[in-house]
């Protein structure tokens, strides 16, 4: 089985999206394909099971949240 999720997160501006992408992209490790399009961060998450997909999404969103807090300071 293959589970896939496409995630789109829109930020206030393109510079913030770029900074957050640079912060989190090193953790993608083949599980996530992230890219920036203007002020939008797009990610495709793939996994072999729904449980694993949820775990990866949780980790990814946690990283985005931390990066967002840091960029806001």
Protein Blocks (a to p, Z undefined) as FASTA:
>chain_A
ZZddddddddfblklmmmmmmmmmmmnnomaccddehjaccdddddfbfklmmmmmmmmm
mmmmmmmmmmmZZ
